[in-house]
């Protein structure tokens, strides 16, 4: 589908489409799409600038405004995240999506 080894400026533009697709229970390969959304949620979390290792590895948030933009997209689509069935997502992964959507 797409690679998300790192956050990139295009991700905030793709997320609304991907979230709408994830909300479709008839979508084939829905679990694969959810895996990608979980990675996007994980990669959109803020990086603590005082954590030198994380800041070196992932860069500080001021260098990656797409993180904040992705969190805003997740929040705008919180209703989709809220309705995703429990059985498709492990509890810790569900928590990542819910945190990104501002539901936790």
N, C-alpha and C positions, 0 to 999 in steps of 0.2 A: 504494500500500500504506500507508505511513505516512511522515511527514516526520521527518527527524532532522537538521534544520539546526542543532540544538543538543541537548545532552544534557538530559534531563528526568527527574524522579523516577519516571516510569512505566517507563522503559527497563529497569531491572533486573528488573521483574516480567514484561516481555514476552520478554526474552532466552531463558529456558529453552524456551519454546514455539517461538520462531524457530529456535533451534539444533536442536531435534528435527526440525523441518520441513526444515531444510537437510540433515540427514542422510539424508533420503529420496530415493534416486536417481530415483524415479518422479515426483517433484513437478514439475508444469509451472512454468515461470518460475523455476526454481531459481537461475539466474544472477542474476536481479533480487534475489532474497532474499539471496543471498551479497553482493551490492553493499551492501545495507543493513546486513548484519552487519559488513562491513569498515568502513563509516562508524561504526558503533557502537563497534567496537574502537578506531578512531582517536580518537574523541571521548572514550573512557574513559581514555586515557593521562593520567598526572598532568601538571599544569601546574607548571612551575618558578616558584615565587613570586618568585625574583630576576629573572626575565625580565618586566620591567614591561609590555611590549607584550602578551605572551601573557596575563599575569595580568589586564590591563585588558580584553582582547578576550574571553577565555574564563572569567575569574574564577578565584580560587584554589580549591584542592581543598577547603579547609575550608568553603567556601560551596556546594560541589557534592559531597556524600557519595555521590551516585548513581554517580560515576565509579568509586570503589572498589568499590561494590556490583556494578557491571557487570563489573569485572575478576574479582571473586569468582565470578560466574556463569560467565564464560568458563572459569575454572579448573576449576570443578565439571564442566563439559562439555568438558573438554580432549580426551576420547576422540572426540567428534564432530568437533571441529576437526581432530584428527590424521587422521581417515579421509576428509576431503573430498578429492576427486580433484584432482590437480595441474592437469589441463587446464581446469578451470572457473575457476581463480583465477590471476591474474598473480602471479609470484614475490614482488613487493614487497607485494602485498595479502595473500598467504598469510602472509608474515612478520608483518604487523600482527595477523592473527588468532592466529597462534602465540604472539606476544609477549603478547597479551592473555590467552591461555589458560595462560601460564606455561611454554610449551614451548620458549622460546628464552632 
